C-alpha cells in the first residue's frame, strides 16, 4: 500500500515505515503529525484518486529529528567587471517516518 501525499507544498510517494526528509515542520521531535491532503491511495492494486484530495484519507507520521542539509554554494560573477559574489546556504529539513496510511 502506498499513497501520494502533499507535505509542506511538495508531493511525496510514501509507504508504511518509510523515512523521508521534508522541509522543516513546526512540530516537536518524537511527536506525531497527521496529513489530510492525500492525493492518491493504492491499496493492493485498487487505486483511489482524489479530486483534488481523497475524502477521509490521512497519513500519520512521526517526527524523528530536525536536521540541516548539505551546504550549497551560490557563486555569481560578471566577466571583465571585477564582480564576484559567493553565498552559502543550508536548507532546514525534518526527518519523518511514516506510521500509517488510512483510507476510508
N, C-alpha and C positions, 0 to 999 in steps of 0.2 A: 504494500500500500504506500502510495506517495501522494503528495499534494504540492500545488504551486501556491505560494502564499506571498503576500506583499508585506515586507518588513522595512520600515523606515524609508519608504519610497522606492525600494528595489524589490524585484521578484526573485524568489528562490524556489528551487525544486527540493523538497525536504522529504526525508523518510525517518521512521522512528529510530532513536538512538544515534542519529547523525549529529556531528558537531560542525558548526559553521561560524564564520566571522561576519558580523553585520556592523553597520555604522553604530556609533555609541548610543546606547539606550539609557534612558533615565530610570534605571532600576538597580537595586542593591545586588551585590554578589550573593548567590545562593537563593535568591527569590525566584518565584515562578511568575511567568507572564503569559497571557492569552492573546493570540492574534485572531481576529474575527474576519479579516479580509482575505478569505481563501478563494482563489480564482478557479481552481480545478482540483478535483479529488478523483484518484484512480484506485478502486478497491478490487484488486484481482481481475483486471480487465473490464470492469464496469466503470465507465468514465462518466463523471458528473461535472459538467461545465457550467459555471455561473454566468449571470448576465447583470452586472459585472462580477458579483460575488455569489458563492454558493450559500443558500439560506441554511442557517443552523449549524454550519461547519465552523470548527475552530481548531487551532493548533496551539498546544500548550508547550512552552519551552522553559528551561531552567537556565538562569544566568550563571555561567561558570566564572568568568573573570573579565575585567576591563584591561585592555592592552593597547599599546601603540604599534602601528605598522612600521615598515621599513622606511628609512629616510629617502625622500625623493628630492633630487636637486634640480632646480629650475635655473638655467643659465641663459641670459639674454645678452646679445651682442649686436652692435651695428658696425659693420666694417668701415674702416677708414675714418671713423668718427671718434675713436677712443672711448666708446661707451661700452661698459661691461657691467653686468649685474648678476650676482649669484644669490639665490634664495633657496632655503631648505624648508621642507615640510614633512611632518609625520602625522598621518591620519589616525584618529582615535577609533578603536574598534571594541566591540563586545563579543566575547566568545560565548555561544549559546549551544545547548544540547536539546534536541527535540525529544520531548517526553511522550506526547501522544498526539494523534490526529483523529479527531472525531467528526463524523459526517452523519447527520440525521436524515 
